[in-house]
Amino acid sequence: MHNAIRNVAIIAHVDHGKTTLVDALLKQSHTKLHKDVSESLIMDSNELEQERGITIFSKNASVVWNGTKINIVDTPGHADFGGEVERVLKMADGCLLLVDAKEGPMPQTRFVLRKALDAGLTIIVVVNKIDRPDARIHYTLDKTLDLFLDLGADDAVADFPIVYASAKTGKAGLTEDMSIMTDITPVFDMIIDKIPAPSGNENNPLQILITTLTNDSYKGRLAIGRIYNGTITSGQEIAQMKRDATVHTFKVTSLMTFEGLEKVEVKQASTGDIIAVAGIVDPVIGETIADSNNPIALPLLAIEEPTIRVNFMVNNSPFAGREGEFKTSRQIKDRLYKELETDMALRIEDNTNGPALSDPEFIQGKSNGPAMRNEATNGWIISGRGELHIAIFIERMRREGYEFQVARPHVIDKQIQEKMLTPYEKVYIEVPEEYSGMVIQKLGQRRGELIDMRGDNKIAFMEFVVSTRGLFGYRSEFVTDTKGLGIINTLFYQYNADNGYSHEREQGSLVAFESGITNAYAITNIQDRGGLFIGPGVEVYKGQVIGQNARNGDLRVNICKTKQLTNMRSKGEGTNINVKTPRIMGLEDALEYIGDDELVEVTPQNIRIRKVVLDEAEERRKRSQGIQ
């Protein structure tokens, strides 16, 4: 009976405690967990999620509380993973909106709340982290109400129920007094009382919307979704309604529902439940599983368009093929297009412009590694929702053993009513007041518009509108300018006319003059010319970027130069070598740094920056001929 089911999504800004609250709900409902599950952050099982402390992939779980099954969906909090949020909200009838008791609603809070309101979901506000000594509960509630009204919520929706909680300690209550809180029970009671039971009719023809895909070692591809109408039985014949309006019939080979974090085999499931179905050969997110005798399609999922594009290419550096397990164009292409099955916000297309990577003019020699043999491709253009969205995808591929290279990210302009418009973002910044002048100056240089500024307890809160193009490369500058004490969040705002800003680095690169092993003697002679990215004892190749020049233009340097030795040595000679600590470039740092004539070489072991054309004389010749 679907009256005994509640489907609830947990939404919030990054780091406001979604996953910690889910952990508390799972544990206090005495849900049976796998013995390998860690003591904390049960839902953030992905290695990248644990490292970064953010949720990247939505996940399903369920608990049973007083006879009611509560299906829980943990969602990402970052706008770059908005495609994930948009589709999984289709499984829910209500949301728990978590708000940090100190910070109040944040930029991504606005994003996820807008999506929930657009979906018409019932919303319960959970004021989390009330145990913090600097908690501002009344301020948080006032700002949350302002946000609801600002997003166009009517009086009924804006009169939201409130639960006060400390997810970390596993306590909640209907008042802010922690001394009378004992456990997380008030959250369960509020879900059952306020979130409506799923709508739909068990007697109507079957309708299931596919919202997530996953793999099972034994059962194959699994389509996860919510049953909107009807009943499904293991072994039943079902229809898959494709985007092109064709209908394919399949037999359900396995039917599962969620118990805790596990998928459990069942014979039958009915309206309102969230299930996983095996047996569909090629399930696609957004399509409908329907009754084979009377197939009726549900509306297709619409996802916001991407704003950033990056060119992926086969690695053709002198070190190509050394460190990656998968490096051929076929392997990379298969992996890229496989991602489309699970990430609806991603777009991939073959790059038909530019020189083929197998062109000797591009390769700069015929001995650039085995990965380039018989590889004739211009690469692939990957479009995503933001720099983080694409950077996470690149990092996942790298950890899976793939080796490739990527070009500088570019903004996707859009033609609207015969005008070419560019995306703009709202930038929300929180910094100590002494750094606010630097932030205003830097974003002013990038033609950002300051639309709001206020101060509170020596902290400056600023809101800018900046073109997406104007934000390229700014995050690393921001961290440096604010000594790591600033917080920056961005949110897509709108498409508007280009303000003419073109971000080009003020400094050039330090480029390796020859291939070899770096050494301390050469570094001491070079390090005053700019900041280095690598230290001594590192193998480099000719044309590799090893640092940032302090001046305009690139500078070729011999970082492998060794000292000429004699049989005469004075006492203490060589003991005064002072090598500065290099600035190690991570993936996101490298993507922000590179120019149009540079690439990031990505392998499972290393992130390297290189010039597109490795040879200096060849680069000069191409530049004189106007070849990019």
DOVEX-186086 format. One line per 8 residues: number of its first residue (from 1); their letters; for each residue x, y, z of C-alpha. Coordinates in steps of 0.05 Angstrom, whole numbers, plus 5000, padded with zeros to 4 digits. Last residue first. Layout:
N
NUM	A	X:Y:Z | ...
//
This chain:
628
628	QIGQSRKR	5939:5566:4316 | 5972:5579:4249 | 5985:5653:4233 | 6045:5639:4190 | 6091:5676:4238 | 6061:5637:4296 | 6072:5571:4260 | 6145:5588:4249
620	REEAEDLV	6155:5609:4321 | 6123:5544:4346 | 6168:5504:4299 | 6230:5539:4326 | 6208:5527:4398 | 6193:5453:4390 | 6136:5427:4434 | 6076:5454:4395
612	VKRIRINQ	6016:5448:4441 | 6059:5471:4499 | 6057:5426:4560 | 6027:5423:4630 | 6034:5358:4668 | 5988:5322:4717 | 6019:5256:4738 | 6007:5184:4759
604	PTVEVLED	5940:5163:4729 | 5955:5208:4668 | 5930:5277:4648 | 5971:5321:4601 | 5943:5392:4606 | 5951:5431:4542 | 5980:5498:4522 | 5974:5547:4464
596	DGIYELAD	5905:5571:4485 | 5931:5587:4555 | 5937:5541:4615 | 5929:5564:4687 | 5856:5548:4705 | 5861:5477:4678 | 5928:5468:4714 | 5900:5491:4781
588	ELGMIRPT	5839:5445:4772 | 5884:5385:4760 | 5934:5400:4815 | 5996:5442:4804 | 6050:5435:4856 | 6080:5503:4870 | 6153:5488:4881 | 6188:5496:4948
580	KVNINTGE	6249:5540:4937 | 6316:5507:4926 | 6374:5536:4966 | 6443:5510:4947 | 6492:5532:5002 | 6526:5464:5012 | 6555:5461:4942 | 6625:5480:4963
572	GKSRMNTL	6638:5473:5037 | 6713:5463:5030 | 6738:5476:4960 | 6734:5423:4906 | 6787:5407:4853 | 6777:5346:4810 | 6730:5385:4766 | 6655:5381:4756
564	QKTKCINV	6613:5420:4706 | 6547:5434:4740 | 6486:5401:4709 | 6433:5434:4664 | 6366:5398:4668 | 6324:5460:4680 | 6349:5491:4615 | 6301:5548:4605
556	RLDGNRAN	6255:5570:4548 | 6218:5634:4567 | 6147:5648:4548 | 6120:5719:4543 | 6105:5772:4596 | 6147:5771:4659 | 6153:5731:4723 | 6150:5667:4682
548	QGIVQGKY	6106:5611:4708 | 6136:5542:4717 | 6156:5475:4686 | 6116:5478:4621 | 6139:5418:4580 | 6166:5435:4510 | 6226:5389:4514 | 6211:5333:4563
540	VEVGPGIF	6214:5328:4639 | 6238:5274:4689 | 6236:5300:4760 | 6297:5297:4806 | 6293:5369:4829 | 6227:5406:4841 | 6167:5421:4797 | 6117:5477:4787
532	LGGRDQIN	6167:5534:4789 | 6151:5607:4803 | 6189:5660:4764 | 6257:5682:4739 | 6287:5676:4809 | 6277:5600:4806 | 6322:5591:4744 | 6394:5590:4770
524	TIAYANTI	6376:5553:4833 | 6335:5504:4791 | 6395:5486:4748 | 6438:5466:4808 | 6379:5429:4841 | 6368:5381:4785 | 6314:5366:4733 | 6322:5301:4695
516	GSEFAVLS	6322:5303:4618 | 6289:5333:4557 | 6309:5401:4531 | 6291:5474:4536 | 6237:5463:4588 | 6186:5520:4587 | 6176:5576:4637 | 6108:5604:4621
508	GQEREHSY	6083:5675:4606 | 6056:5726:4654 | 5995:5772:4646 | 5951:5712:4631 | 5895:5727:4582 | 5822:5735:4601 | 5782:5769:4547 | 5729:5818:4572
500	GNDANYQY	5685:5847:4517 | 5622:5855:4559 | 5587:5799:4520 | 5512:5810:4518 | 5471:5770:4567 | 5454:5698:4586 | 5431:5689:4658 | 5452:5676:4730
492	FLTNIIGL	5490:5611:4737 | 5513:5605:4810 | 5581:5616:4840 | 5609:5607:4910 | 5672:5637:4940 | 5695:5631:5013 | 5756:5669:5037 | 5807:5650:5090
484	GKTDTVFE	5857:5616:5043 | 5906:5674:5048 | 5852:5719:5017 | 5893:5738:4955 | 5921:5668:4946 | 5853:5633:4950 | 5823:5686:4904 | 5879:5679:4853
476	SRYGFLGR	5865:5603:4850 | 5791:5617:4840 | 5802:5670:4787 | 5829:5627:4730 | 5766:5633:4688 | 5716:5679:4724 | 5713:5731:4668 | 5691:5678:4618
468	TSVVFEMF	5632:5661:4662 | 5614:5735:4660 | 5611:5767:4728 | 5553:5790:4771 | 5578:5804:4841 | 5554:5794:4912 | 5596:5812:4972 | 5596:5792:5046
460	AIKNDGRM	5651:5824:5087 | 5670:5794:5154 | 5693:5840:5210 | 5633:5819:5254 | 5582:5831:5198 | 5593:5872:5135 | 5550:5884:5074 | 5559:5887:4999
452	DILEGRRQ	5511:5880:4941 | 5511:5889:4865 | 5586:5892:4851 | 5593:5885:4775 | 5650:5844:4748 | 5691:5871:4691 | 5749:5824:4703 | 5790:5883:4728
444	GLKQIVMG	5732:5897:4775 | 5737:5826:4800 | 5809:5837:4819 | 5797:5906:4852 | 5736:5883:4890 | 5773:5822:4916 | 5834:5864:4936 | 5790:5914:4973
436	SYEEPVEI	5753:5858:5010 | 5818:5828:5039 | 5820:5869:5104 | 5745:5855:5114 | 5754:5780:5124 | 5722:5746:5065 | 5654:5719:5042 | 5640:5720:4968
428	YVKEYPTL	5578:5703:4927 | 5588:5705:4852 | 5527:5709:4807 | 5543:5681:4740 | 5539:5705:4668 | 5533:5664:4605 | 5548:5695:4536 | 5498:5721:4484
420	MKEQIQKD	5501:5720:4408 | 5439:5758:4384 | 5392:5731:4330 | 5336:5722:4380 | 5381:5680:4427 | 5447:5653:4401 | 5486:5620:4457 | 5559:5626:4478
412	IVHPRAVQ	5593:5565:4507 | 5653:5588:4549 | 5720:5556:4538 | 5764:5508:4578 | 5838:5504:4556 | 5857:5439:4523 | 5856:5368:4551 | 5905:5310:4547
404	FEYGERRM	5895:5235:4553 | 5913:5175:4597 | 5859:5133:4629 | 5872:5087:4689 | 5806:5092:4726 | 5837:5145:4771 | 5848:5191:4711 | 5777:5180:4687
396	REIFIAIH	5750:5202:4755 | 5795:5263:4755 | 5771:5284:4686 | 5698:5277:4708 | 5712:5317:4771 | 5746:5372:4730 | 5686:5374:4682 | 5635:5388:4737
388	LEGRGSII	5683:5432:4775 | 5693:5478:4715 | 5619:5486:4703 | 5555:5455:4676 | 5589:5412:4623 | 5610:5407:4550 | 5661:5356:4525 | 5689:5368:4455
380	WGNTAENR	5724:5305:4429 | 5791:5294:4396 | 5816:5312:4327 | 5825:5239:4311 | 5872:5195:4271 | 5907:5146:4318 | 5947:5096:4277 | 6005:5101:4325
372	MAPGNSKG	5994:5156:4377 | 5993:5113:4439 | 6060:5083:4422 | 6099:5146:4440 | 6120:5211:4408 | 6171:5183:4361 | 6146:5210:4294 | 6163:5283:4306
364	QIFEPDSL	6126:5347:4323 | 6058:5315:4335 | 6020:5373:4304 | 6058:5379:4238 | 6063:5303:4237 | 5986:5300:4234 | 5963:5242:4278 | 5927:5290:4325
356	APGNTNDE	5885:5314:4267 | 5890:5389:4258 | 5833:5434:4280 | 5758:5427:4273 | 5714:5365:4270 | 5714:5352:4345 | 5669:5293:4359 | 5613:5310:4406
348	IRLAMDTE	5599:5301:4480 | 5547:5336:4524 | 5542:5327:4600 | 5482:5348:4642 | 5449:5280:4633 | 5505:5243:4668 | 5491:5168:4674 | 5488:5142:4603
340	LEKYLRDK	5528:5201:4577 | 5588:5174:4615 | 5592:5115:4567 | 5605:5165:4511 | 5669:5188:4544 | 5693:5117:4562 | 5682:5091:4491 | 5719:5152:4463
332	IQRSTKFE	5778:5141:4509 | 5785:5068:4491 | 5778:5080:4417 | 5826:5138:4417 | 5880:5096:4451 | 5905:5110:4521 | 5876:5061:4571 | 5927:5033:4621
324	GERGAFPS	5962:5099:4631 | 6033:5113:4654 | 6081:5103:4595 | 6035:5110:4535 | 6053:5181:4519 | 6117:5207:4551 | 6140:5245:4489 | 6070:5277:4487
316	NNVMFNVR	6015:5252:4442 | 5959:5240:4492 | 5893:5228:4456 | 5850:5291:4459 | 5795:5322:4501 | 5771:5392:4482 | 5735:5429:4538 | 5667:5463:4539
308	ITPEEIAL	5633:5505:4592 | 5561:5531:4598 | 5520:5467:4595 | 5444:5468:4582 | 5393:5459:4637 | 5361:5390:4639 | 5292:5370:4614 | 5267:5302:4636
300	LPLAIPNN	5218:5270:4587 | 5144:5273:4606 | 5116:5204:4623 | 5099:5156:4566 | 5038:5111:4563 | 5047:5039:4540 | 4982:4999:4541 | 4998:4925:4529
292	SDAITEGI	5072:4929:4547 | 5058:4970:4609 | 5111:5024:4615 | 5184:5039:4631 | 5193:5112:4612 | 5255:5149:4589 | 5291:5204:4628 | 5356:5165:4639
284	VPDVIGAV	5368:5113:4584 | 5363:5037:4592 | 5398:4996:4538 | 5385:4922:4545 | 5328:4926:4596 | 5330:4863:4639 | 5345:4890:4708 | 5298:4937:4746
276	AIIDGTSA	5315:4978:4808 | 5258:5006:4850 | 5232:5068:4885 | 5162:5056:4912 | 5102:5101:4900 | 5058:5053:4861 | 5073:4979:4867 | 5129:4929:4875
268	QKVEVKEL	5129:4853:4864 | 5173:4792:4872 | 5228:4826:4911 | 5305:4824:4909 | 5339:4871:4958 | 5383:4931:4938 | 5425:4951:4998 | 5436:5019:5030
260	GEFTMLST	5381:5010:5080 | 5330:4966:5046 | 5320:4989:4974 | 5276:4954:4923 | 5294:4902:4871 | 5265:4869:4810 | 5306:4821:4767 | 5297:4790:4698
252	VKFTHVTA	5241:4837:4678 | 5225:4818:4607 | 5235:4868:4550 | 5193:4904:4499 | 5218:4962:4456 | 5176:5023:4438 | 5198:5078:4389 | 5181:5151:4404
244	DRKMQAIE	5252:5176:4390 | 5263:5187:4465 | 5250:5113:4476 | 5190:5081:4511 | 5214:5016:4543 | 5157:4966:4548 | 5149:4912:4601 | 5139:4837:4602
236	QGSTITGN	5134:4811:4674 | 5186:4763:4702 | 5190:4800:4769 | 5125:4839:4778 | 5110:4913:4768 | 5048:4949:4793 | 5012:5010:4767 | 5027:5084:4768
228	YIRGIALR	5084:5131:4784 | 5134:5076:4801 | 5199:5112:4817 | 5265:5099:4783 | 5329:5059:4780 | 5349:5023:4715 | 5401:4968:4727 | 5452:4947:4675
220	GKYSDNTL	5479:4877:4685 | 5450:4827:4735 | 5513:4793:4759 | 5565:4849:4766 | 5512:4902:4776 | 5516:4969:4741 | 5479:5033:4755 | 5430:5080:4722
212	TTILIQLP	5389:5136:4753 | 5324:5173:4737 | 5283:5122:4697 | 5210:5143:4702 | 5163:5084:4716 | 5092:5079:4689 | 5049:5015:4693 | 4977:5020:4670
204	NNENGSPA	4928:5043:4724 | 4905:4997:4780 | 4960:5016:4829 | 4939:5089:4823 | 4984:5149:4832 | 5003:5198:4886 | 5059:5182:4935 | 5042:5196:5009
196	PIKDIIMD	5049:5269:5029 | 5108:5295:5069 | 5082:5330:5131 | 5066:5277:5184 | 5112:5220:5162 | 5171:5268:5149 | 5158:5307:5214 | 5157:5243:5255
188	FVPTIDTM	5223:5219:5224 | 5256:5287:5238 | 5228:5288:5309 | 5259:5219:5322 | 5332:5242:5314 | 5351:5230:5387 | 5347:5258:5458 | 5334:5332:5453
180	ISMDETLG	5313:5367:5518 | 5380:5401:5530 | 5386:5421:5457 | 5334:5476:5464 | 5321:5501:5393 | 5249:5476:5392 | 5216:5421:5350 | 5274:5374:5365
172	AKGTKASA	5334:5338:5336 | 5394:5298:5358 | 5445:5253:5322 | 5507:5287:5350 | 5533:5307:5281 | 5462:5318:5255 | 5450:5373:5306 | 5379:5390:5293
164	YVIPFDAV	5322:5441:5296 | 5260:5421:5257 | 5216:5472:5222 | 5150:5467:5183 | 5144:5516:5125 | 5095:5574:5123 | 5128:5597:5058 | 5093:5541:5021
156	ADDAGLDL	5024:5563:5044 | 5039:5636:5033 | 5062:5627:4961 | 5135:5615:4942 | 5161:5664:4890 | 5236:5651:4897 | 5245:5715:4936 | 5191:5693:4984
148	FLDLTKDL	5226:5628:4999 | 5293:5664:5005 | 5265:5715:5053 | 5238:5658:5096 | 5307:5626:5097 | 5339:5693:5115 | 5292:5701:5174 | 5303:5629:5196
140	TYHIRADP	5379:5637:5193 | 5378:5702:5232 | 5335:5668:5285 | 5384:5610:5291 | 5449:5647:5292 | 5498:5592:5314 | 5566:5617:5337 | 5573:5565:5393
132	RDIKNVVV	5555:5509:5344 | 5503:5462:5374 | 5450:5488:5325 | 5488:5452:5270 | 5425:5442:5227 | 5362:5483:5218 | 5319:5432:5182 | 5266:5464:5137
124	IITLGADL	5211:5417:5113 | 5190:5426:5041 | 5131:5396:5003 | 5150:5389:4930 | 5120:5428:4872 | 5176:5410:4823 | 5191:5483:4812 | 5195:5492:4888
116	AKRLVFRT	5247:5436:4892 | 5289:5464:4836 | 5287:5533:4867 | 5308:5503:4934 | 5368:5469:4901 | 5394:5534:4871 | 5379:5580:4929 | 5414:5533:4977
108	QPMPGEKA	5471:5532:4927 | 5481:5606:4939 | 5478:5601:5016 | 5419:5602:5065 | 5442:5613:5137 | 5516:5612:5153 | 5511:5600:5228 | 5451:5553:5235
100	DVLLLCGD	5470:5516:5170 | 5407:5503:5129 | 5381:5435:5110 | 5320:5431:5065 | 5286:5364:5076 | 5246:5352:5014 | 5180:5325:4992 | 5145:5280:4941
92	AMKLVREV	5211:5252:4914 | 5231:5211:4853 | 5231:5270:4806 | 5279:5305:4853 | 5330:5255:4826 | 5329:5287:4757 | 5342:5359:4776 | 5394:5344:4829
84	EGGFDAHG	5439:5303:4783 | 5435:5357:4729 | 5453:5408:4782 | 5521:5377:4792 | 5557:5442:4777 | 5507:5475:4824 | 5539:5440:4884 | 5497:5409:4938
76	PTDVINIK	5494:5338:4910 | 5432:5298:4930 | 5418:5244:4982 | 5352:5208:4965 | 5315:5175:5023 | 5258:5125:5015 | 5218:5123:5080 | 5179:5059:5091
68	TGNWVVSA	5125:5068:5143 | 5113:5015:5196 | 5137:5056:5255 | 5199:5078:5217 | 5227:5035:5161 | 5290:5062:5128 | 5310:5071:5055 | 5372:5089:5016
60	NKSFITIG	5385:5120:4948 | 5446:5159:4925 | 5460:5222:4885 | 5531:5229:4860 | 5578:5286:4877 | 5568:5295:4951 | 5623:5338:4982 | 5680:5326:5032
52	REQELENS	5733:5332:4978 | 5771:5269:4995 | 5710:5228:5017 | 5672:5248:4954 | 5731:5230:4909 | 5735:5161:4940 | 5661:5147:4931 | 5625:5121:4993
44	DMILSESV	5594:5187:5013 | 5530:5154:5038 | 5561:5124:5101 | 5591:5191:5121 | 5615:5163:5188 | 5627:5096:5221 | 5651:5063:5157 | 5609:5010:5121
36	DKHLKTHS	5646:4944:5111 | 5598:4906:5156 | 5539:4924:5112 | 5484:4962:5147 | 5420:4937:5179 | 5376:4997:5193 | 5369:5009:5267 | 5327:5071:5253
28	QKLLADVL	5379:5109:5293 | 5435:5089:5246 | 5402:5104:5180 | 5374:5171:5203 | 5440:5192:5233 | 5478:5175:5169 | 5426:5214:5129 | 5439:5274:5174
20	TTKGHDVH	5514:5269:5162 | 5502:5266:5087 | 5462:5329:5086 | 5506:5368:5135 | 5512:5440:5109 | 5577:5423:5072 | 5553:5443:5002 | 5486:5478:5003
12	AIIAVNRI	5425:5436:5018 | 5377:5383:4994 | 5353:5317:5024 | 5301:5282:4981 | 5240:5248:5011 | 5196:5191:4986 | 5146:5168:5039 | 5112:5100:5035
4	ANHM	5057:5070:5079 | 5002:5103:5037 | 5032:5065:4978 | 5000:5000:5000
//
